[in-house]
Amino acid sequence: MNTSKLLTGLALATALAAHAQIDTRPVPAQPRPSALPANWQHGAFMEVFVRGYQDSDGDGIGDLRGLTRRLDYLQKLGISGLWLMPITASSDHDHGYATTDFRSIEPQYGTLADFDELIREAHKRGIGIVMDYVINHASWQFPAFQAALKERTSPWRDWFVWNPEPGPGWDIWGKYPWYDAAAQPWNWPGEWKDLPPIKPGSPDIFFGTFGPHMPDFNLRNPAVVQYHEDSLRFWLNRGLDGYRLDAVPHLIENNAKDWNDQPESRVLTKHFQDLIKSYPGRYVVCEATAEPIAYGKPELCGGAFAFNQNYELMKAAKGDP
């Protein structure tokens, strides 16, 4: 091994991360046996929107300490697992899927120490903690995206998906998913689908499956995949019991026709599942907006969150045909 080249590469990565204020330090795996009973993941789960659950300090916002204080009650209910909607730092101050830091707690929810306490106390009661992890995209305020906007030659540019001529035919849930950062009204008050059309030719046109406020990662870039691997291990090393992987059918888009549930997305999903499962007793479930039966099989994800089934349940409840 050429040590001088290795050190130079590490120094460059460190300088790059410091410039964009993003933690890209490698996180070695530290797998430990699960602290939970066998088959805990087959018990009763409860989804928790931390912001709206239990406030511990009177500011009107639910937080991790508040959730910890409710564990005795949840244990009495027979809960064996808690699925936490995103608890990482976010710019939306709402649902939490617009992530600004994949390795820190949303400040309104508490601190890493609060997270560690939640894990310890939940495990004492035989309750597992699974959290949402957003692989597909970040917030437009994510430091790497901000660095990419400021400098077109920035190495961070390749962390996202750009195309000056994306072409016609794109339609993701009624909207055109390409946006011009140079002309983007970030505080747009209406629906994203109602934004003025972009002008082809701009070098700042980027892709956002869910809107311009959440630009898609370029998951063909090995550095981006490595960043997510390390971030997943960051929480697993702290005792997290598993993940709900968000929006995995949308990790890779090939063209206007072939954008949903591509083979490359499935390969990445399996890769991340293998990483998580390398920690004993951990659980993985994927948001399967396409083919939930396939995603539920061990050779892909091993568990499927059948998102579209919600609509069928609502129709049944209303008596609609």
PLY file of the C-alpha trace (Angstrom):
ply
format ascii 1.0
element vertex 321
property float x
property float y
property float z
element edge 320
property int vertex1
property int vertex2
end_header
0.00 0.00 0.00
1.26 3.49 -0.85
0.97 5.18 2.56
1.65 8.68 1.24
-1.19 8.43 -1.27
-3.52 7.05 1.39
-2.72 9.90 3.77
-3.14 12.43 0.98
-6.55 10.96 0.15
-7.63 11.03 3.78
-6.45 14.62 4.14
-8.38 15.61 1.03
-11.54 13.90 2.30
-11.16 15.59 5.68
-10.64 19.01 4.11
-13.59 18.50 1.79
-15.85 17.46 4.65
-14.76 20.41 6.77
-15.45 22.83 3.93
-19.02 21.55 3.54
-19.56 20.94 7.27
-20.52 17.32 6.76
-19.26 14.35 8.76
-17.92 11.79 6.29
-15.55 10.07 8.69
-15.44 6.28 8.26
-17.43 4.36 10.87
-16.05 0.85 11.48
-18.59 -1.85 12.23
-18.97 -2.75 15.91
-21.55 -5.56 15.85
-22.73 -6.76 19.23
-25.39 -9.33 20.15
-28.91 -7.97 20.35
-30.13 -7.00 23.82
-33.67 -8.05 22.92
-35.60 -11.33 23.16
-35.49 -13.63 20.16
-38.11 -12.81 17.52
-38.86 -9.44 19.11
-39.46 -8.07 15.62
-42.52 -10.30 15.20
-44.41 -8.62 18.04
-46.57 -5.50 18.12
-45.00 -2.34 16.69
-46.08 1.24 17.15
-45.17 4.07 14.78
-44.09 7.21 16.64
-44.03 10.73 15.23
-41.76 12.03 17.99
-42.68 15.67 17.36
-46.32 14.96 18.12
-46.02 12.36 20.88
-44.74 13.44 24.32
-43.21 16.79 25.28
-40.82 16.67 28.25
-39.84 20.34 28.58
-43.00 22.35 27.90
-42.02 23.80 24.52
-44.97 22.16 22.79
-42.78 19.79 20.75
-42.49 16.08 21.44
-38.97 14.86 22.14
-36.88 11.80 22.94
-36.97 12.35 26.70
-40.75 12.49 26.52
-40.81 9.20 24.63
-38.48 7.60 27.18
-40.86 8.61 29.96
-43.68 6.75 28.22
-41.85 3.42 27.91
-43.50 1.88 30.99
-46.90 2.66 29.52
-45.91 1.25 26.12
-44.58 -1.90 27.77
-47.95 -2.39 29.51
-49.64 -2.09 26.12
-47.57 -5.05 24.92
-45.42 -3.07 22.49
-42.28 -4.93 21.42
-40.98 -2.42 18.89
-41.13 1.30 18.17
-40.74 2.63 14.65
-39.57 6.23 14.90
-40.27 8.52 11.99
-37.08 10.47 11.14
-35.27 11.78 14.21
-32.16 13.05 12.45
-31.61 16.79 11.93
-34.00 18.15 9.32
-34.87 21.45 7.66
-38.62 20.88 7.43
-39.40 20.95 11.18
-42.29 18.65 10.43
-42.13 15.14 8.98
-38.34 15.01 9.13
-37.57 13.50 5.72
-35.61 16.58 4.54
-32.39 15.57 6.29
-29.61 18.09 6.96
-27.35 15.82 9.03
-27.55 12.04 8.89
-25.48 11.60 12.06
-27.13 13.97 14.52
-30.45 14.22 16.33
-33.01 16.85 15.33
-32.22 19.60 17.89
-35.89 20.04 18.78
-35.97 16.34 19.75
-32.91 16.34 21.99
-29.34 15.08 21.87
-27.34 11.96 21.16
-27.24 11.40 24.92
-31.05 11.42 24.94
-31.02 8.87 22.11
-28.60 6.63 24.01
-30.83 6.81 27.09
-33.89 5.90 25.03
-32.11 2.83 23.66
-30.94 1.70 27.10
-34.33 2.15 28.75
-36.23 0.55 25.87
-33.97 -2.49 25.96
-34.52 -2.88 29.71
-38.21 -3.33 28.88
-37.66 -5.64 25.93
-38.63 -2.97 23.41
-36.70 -2.54 20.17
-36.11 0.81 18.47
-36.27 1.03 14.67
-35.84 4.36 12.94
-36.57 5.77 9.53
-33.49 6.27 7.38
-33.68 8.34 4.20
-31.25 7.04 1.57
-32.75 8.51 -1.59
-32.46 12.22 -0.89
-31.43 15.01 1.47
-32.64 18.49 2.26
-31.73 21.30 -0.12
-30.05 22.77 2.98
-27.83 19.68 3.38
-24.30 21.14 3.44
-23.09 19.01 0.53
-25.90 20.27 -1.71
-25.25 23.85 -0.65
-21.56 23.40 -1.53
-22.55 21.95 -4.91
-24.75 24.98 -5.58
-22.01 27.45 -4.73
-19.37 25.91 -6.96
-20.09 23.90 -10.10
-16.61 22.36 -10.01
-17.03 21.22 -6.41
-16.46 17.49 -5.78
-19.79 17.59 -3.91
-21.50 18.24 -7.25
-21.30 14.54 -8.09
-23.22 13.67 -4.93
-26.41 14.76 -6.69
-28.08 14.28 -10.07
-27.74 17.07 -12.66
-28.79 17.29 -16.29
-29.01 20.49 -18.37
-31.29 18.74 -20.88
-33.48 16.26 -18.99
-36.00 16.12 -21.83
-39.77 15.64 -21.88
-41.90 12.75 -20.68
-41.04 12.78 -17.00
-44.05 12.46 -14.73
-43.64 11.39 -11.11
-46.95 11.55 -9.29
-48.17 14.39 -11.47
-45.06 16.53 -11.41
-41.94 17.09 -13.50
-39.04 16.08 -11.21
-36.32 18.35 -12.61
-35.67 21.78 -11.10
-33.36 24.69 -11.91
-31.44 25.67 -8.78
-30.47 29.00 -10.35
-34.14 29.99 -10.69
-35.67 27.98 -7.88
-38.05 29.82 -5.52
-37.13 27.78 -2.42
-39.98 29.33 -0.46
-42.61 28.43 -3.07
-45.97 28.57 -1.22
-47.96 26.18 -3.42
-47.68 22.65 -4.79
-44.35 21.72 -6.39
-46.19 20.52 -9.50
-47.37 24.11 -10.03
-43.86 25.58 -10.28
-43.07 27.48 -13.49
-41.48 25.16 -16.10
-37.70 25.09 -16.23
-35.71 26.41 -19.17
-33.55 23.62 -20.63
-29.85 24.34 -20.96
-29.15 25.52 -17.45
-26.19 23.70 -15.84
-28.01 23.87 -12.50
-30.95 21.58 -13.30
-31.15 18.86 -10.67
-33.40 15.89 -9.92
-35.78 15.62 -6.98
-38.20 12.70 -6.81
-40.18 14.35 -4.03
-39.64 18.00 -4.96
-36.88 20.61 -5.15
-36.61 20.86 -1.36
-35.29 17.28 -1.27
-32.70 16.72 -4.04
-31.91 13.11 -4.90
-28.52 11.66 -4.11
-26.45 10.28 -6.97
-26.31 6.70 -5.75
-24.15 5.68 -8.69
-21.37 7.55 -6.88
-19.48 5.13 -4.59
-18.70 7.99 -2.19
-22.42 8.53 -1.58
-23.00 4.83 -0.97
-20.04 4.80 1.43
-21.46 7.80 3.28
-24.74 6.00 3.83
-22.97 2.80 4.89
-21.03 4.70 7.53
-24.11 6.62 8.67
-26.11 3.41 9.05
-23.30 1.93 11.15
-23.14 5.13 13.21
-26.58 4.42 14.68
-26.23 0.64 14.78
-23.05 1.03 16.82
-25.07 3.03 19.36
-27.46 0.13 19.82
-30.21 0.84 17.28
-32.23 -2.29 16.54
-33.03 -1.73 12.90
-34.27 0.52 10.13
-37.21 1.33 7.98
-35.46 2.22 4.71
-37.38 5.01 3.03
-38.23 5.20 -0.68
-35.81 2.47 -1.80
-37.54 1.81 -5.16
-36.45 5.31 -6.19
-32.71 5.11 -5.51
-31.78 4.98 -9.21
-33.66 6.46 -12.18
-32.58 5.57 -15.70
-34.88 7.68 -17.88
-38.37 9.18 -18.06
-39.91 5.75 -18.58
-37.65 3.60 -16.40
-37.51 5.49 -13.11
-39.39 3.34 -10.62
-38.06 0.15 -9.00
-35.06 -0.28 -11.29
-32.74 -3.32 -11.00
-29.94 -1.05 -9.76
-32.17 0.14 -6.91
-32.80 -3.44 -5.85
-29.08 -4.21 -5.83
-28.45 -1.24 -3.55
-31.36 -2.18 -1.29
-29.97 -5.68 -0.83
-26.54 -4.22 -0.14
-27.86 -2.02 2.66
-29.95 -4.88 4.04
-26.84 -7.06 4.24
-24.97 -4.34 6.11
-27.73 -3.96 8.70
-28.21 -7.71 9.07
-24.49 -8.13 9.77
-25.42 -6.84 13.24
-27.06 -9.75 15.13
-30.81 -9.57 15.69
-31.37 -6.39 13.70
-34.53 -5.78 11.69
-35.03 -4.20 8.27
-38.25 -3.16 6.57
-38.38 -1.25 3.28
-40.92 1.24 2.04
-42.13 -0.65 -1.01
-44.04 1.70 -3.26
-43.66 -1.04 -5.87
-43.82 -4.84 -5.57
-44.15 -5.24 -1.78
-44.15 -9.04 -2.08
-40.74 -8.93 -3.77
-39.31 -6.50 -1.21
-40.60 -8.66 1.62
-38.49 -11.62 0.53
-35.12 -12.19 2.27
-33.21 -11.95 -1.00
-34.18 -8.29 -1.36
-35.14 -6.56 1.90
-36.79 -9.15 4.14
-39.65 -6.87 5.13
-41.96 -4.59 3.19
-43.92 -1.52 4.15
-46.72 -1.75 1.58
-47.25 1.99 1.21
-49.91 1.84 -1.49
-52.02 -0.54 0.60
-53.08 2.51 2.64
-55.30 3.63 -0.21
-57.02 0.26 -0.38
-57.67 0.33 3.36
-59.14 3.82 3.14
-61.38 2.79 0.26
-62.57 -0.25 2.20
-63.31 1.87 5.27
-65.37 4.26 3.15
-67.18 1.46 1.38
-65.82 2.59 -1.98
-65.61 -0.04 -4.74
0 1
1 2
2 3
3 4
4 5
5 6
6 7
7 8
8 9
9 10
10 11
11 12
12 13
13 14
14 15
15 16
16 17
17 18
18 19
19 20
20 21
21 22
22 23
23 24
24 25
25 26
26 27
27 28
28 29
29 30
30 31
31 32
32 33
33 34
34 35
35 36
36 37
37 38
38 39
39 40
40 41
41 42
42 43
43 44
44 45
45 46
46 47
47 48
48 49
49 50
50 51
51 52
52 53
53 54
54 55
55 56
56 57
57 58
58 59
59 60
60 61
61 62
62 63
63 64
64 65
65 66
66 67
67 68
68 69
69 70
70 71
71 72
72 73
73 74
74 75
75 76
76 77
77 78
78 79
79 80
80 81
81 82
82 83
83 84
84 85
85 86
86 87
87 88
88 89
89 90
90 91
91 92
92 93
93 94
94 95
95 96
96 97
97 98
98 99
99 100
100 101
101 102
102 103
103 104
104 105
105 106
106 107
107 108
108 109
109 110
110 111
111 112
112 113
113 114
114 115
115 116
116 117
117 118
118 119
119 120
120 121
121 122
122 123
123 124
124 125
125 126
126 127
127 128
128 129
129 130
130 131
131 132
132 133
133 134
134 135
135 136
136 137
137 138
138 139
139 140
140 141
141 142
142 143
143 144
144 145
145 146
146 147
147 148
148 149
149 150
150 151
151 152
152 153
153 154
154 155
155 156
156 157
157 158
158 159
159 160
160 161
161 162
162 163
163 164
164 165
165 166
166 167
167 168
168 169
169 170
170 171
171 172
172 173
173 174
174 175
175 176
176 177
177 178
178 179
179 180
180 181
181 182
182 183
183 184
184 185
185 186
186 187
187 188
188 189
189 190
190 191
191 192
192 193
193 194
194 195
195 196
196 197
197 198
198 199
199 200
200 201
201 202
202 203
203 204
204 205
205 206
206 207
207 208
208 209
209 210
210 211
211 212
212 213
213 214
214 215
215 216
216 217
217 218
218 219
219 220
220 221
221 222
222 223
223 224
224 225
225 226
226 227
227 228
228 229
229 230
230 231
231 232
232 233
233 234
234 235
235 236
236 237
237 238
238 239
239 240
240 241
241 242
242 243
243 244
244 245
245 246
246 247
247 248
248 249
249 250
250 251
251 252
252 253
253 254
254 255
255 256
256 257
257 258
258 259
259 260
260 261
261 262
262 263
263 264
264 265
265 266
266 267
267 268
268 269
269 270
270 271
271 272
272 273
273 274
274 275
275 276
276 277
277 278
278 279
279 280
280 281
281 282
282 283
283 284
284 285
285 286
286 287
287 288
288 289
289 290
290 291
291 292
292 293
293 294
294 295
295 296
296 297
297 298
298 299
299 300
300 301
301 302
302 303
303 304
304 305
305 306
306 307
307 308
308 309
309 310
310 311
311 312
312 313
313 314
314 315
315 316
316 317
317 318
318 319
319 320
